């Protein structure tokens, strides 16, 4: 058999594997960096049942960023954390890694290990790691008996499901009762209860007290808990909770980012804030940006909006927005920037015309997202009862929602 034929056979074998390299994951650099930083924040939590899968995904992200040595170290950590059939995805990822590194002997060794683990059909361990990305996989995952898999599936639906009626609320309740130690799941259930008008503040506070007792698990539990506080208690209470968490782990960049997120919510409420609080928010955002140099784009927008609330920061806000607008951004980031800049123009500079133009720019970027839908809604409201000057001459038309292709909604390959 010629070397060319052998190479083609190996490539076919690799292409047939079930792993991160074959699942068609988004490889946008800014998104990879954002996901990498989020995963690195939660890796130290040894109680996380998905720790091995987290290392697998981190390894893949590092390969797409060109960091193959770091990727190998992470895949090796995954090999140590996983057992039995759970290693199938890990071995498949390693086969791909060594092939891309130009080490065919090592790649073939992991292909051999994959064959030893494989059965006639995909193992449920693989379904649990593929990302819960299709109805077929979700249906198969429902047949799995491990509680954490079922919890992961329901949490995935909670984060991506747009219509969450009473039937889904009951599904959340039942799954949470079966997995009482899963605090993110319980927080999701309580958040959904709050959205349906139920009073869950006392239980949310009890959950927070439980989380504060385990500082080593805060990175996995704090963000969903803060979203629950925002819905069920108040934004002010969320700020206080994030502050208490940071007091327990003052060196945590993740908890600093959580506190900055809560301050951002306060700014978005457009309520009166003291200059001292605004200054503290600006200082905190500067620090968080320095701690996440590769994935701080949205925080820079938050900083510009914080500047705008200051008695003396409007010039700084305009300068930062101008710098962001000059950057060569990928479409999703451009859309986020245009949507936020349009609101800045409207609320802070009272420039309704240019605000409308930037909402139009955001709407015309063919990426389905909240920012796009929000800009479409605001743009259409601005035209109610009047025709925008120059529209007929320019031929500009706001795209309909259905004209936009569905975005790549794959987040992490599992619910963290």
Secondary structure, 3 states (H helix, E strand, C coil): CCHHHHHHHHHHHHHCCCCCCCCCCCCCHHHHHHHHHHHHHHCCCCCCCCHHHHHHHHHHHHHHCCCHHHHHHHHHHHHHHCCHHHHHHHHHHHHHHHHHCCCHHHHHHHHHHHHHHCCCCCCHHHHCCCCCCCHHHHHHHHCCCCHHHHHHHHHHHHHHCCCCCHHHHHHHHHHHHHCCCCHHHHHHHHHHHHHCCCCCHHHHHHHHHHHHCCHHHHHHHHHHHHHHHHHHCCHHHHHHHHHHHHHHCCCCHHHHHHHHHHHHHHHHCCCCCCHHHHHHHHHHHHHHHHHCCCCCHHHHHHHHHHHHHCCCCHHHHHHHHHHHHHCCCCHHHHHHHHHHHHHHHHHCCCCHHHHHHHHHHHHHCCCCCHHHHHHHHHHHHHCCCCCCCCHHHHCCCCCCHHHCCCCCCCCCCCCC
